[in-house]
Amino acid sequence: MALPHYCKLSAIVLILVLLLSLSPLETQSKLLTRCQLAKELLRHDFPRSYLSNWVCLVESESGRSTSKSMQLPNQSVSYGLFQINSKNWCRKGRRGGICNIKCEEFLNDEISDDSRCAMQIFNRHGFQAWPGWMSKCRGRTLPDVSRC
């Protein structure tokens, strides 16, 4: 005797739900709103006078996603909200680089380590260290975060 169509469909849905609930999440990540980002940056001691520049930088580099990673043509990878690059600033799989951190630490939703490293980059090179800021923020109208 064949099962009715709706029983087969229900069984498939149940199996999918069970499989998804059993698979571990690789990292906890967030897609922040513009105001959430602005508030997080202020909470991590980014100066209010540069807040619009930082928001523009993050929007242009990662789209406000804490989990973005991007392989570059030089075989390095950029990680997290600020797209911090593995060539100089961090090391994949182990602590290292100028920021002395594992690159994968930039892929979770806790941005304290990301913020410290981004400020270190900024203190050495300014916003010019980020291609996204150079192409989409420098000399342009910056995001209005005054109501955040």
Secondary structure as UniProt FT lines:
FT   HELIX           5..22
FT   HELIX           34..43
FT   TURN            44..45
FT   HELIX           48..50
FT   HELIX           51..62
FT   TURN            63..64
FT   TURN            66..67
FT   STRAND          69..71
FT   TURN            73..74
FT   STRAND          77..79
FT   TURN            80..83
FT   STRAND          84..85
FT   TURN            86..89
FT   TURN            92..93
FT   TURN            97..100
FT   HELIX           103..107
FT   HELIX           112..125
FT   HELIX           126..129
FT   HELIX           131..136
FT   TURN            137..139
FT   TURN            146..147
//
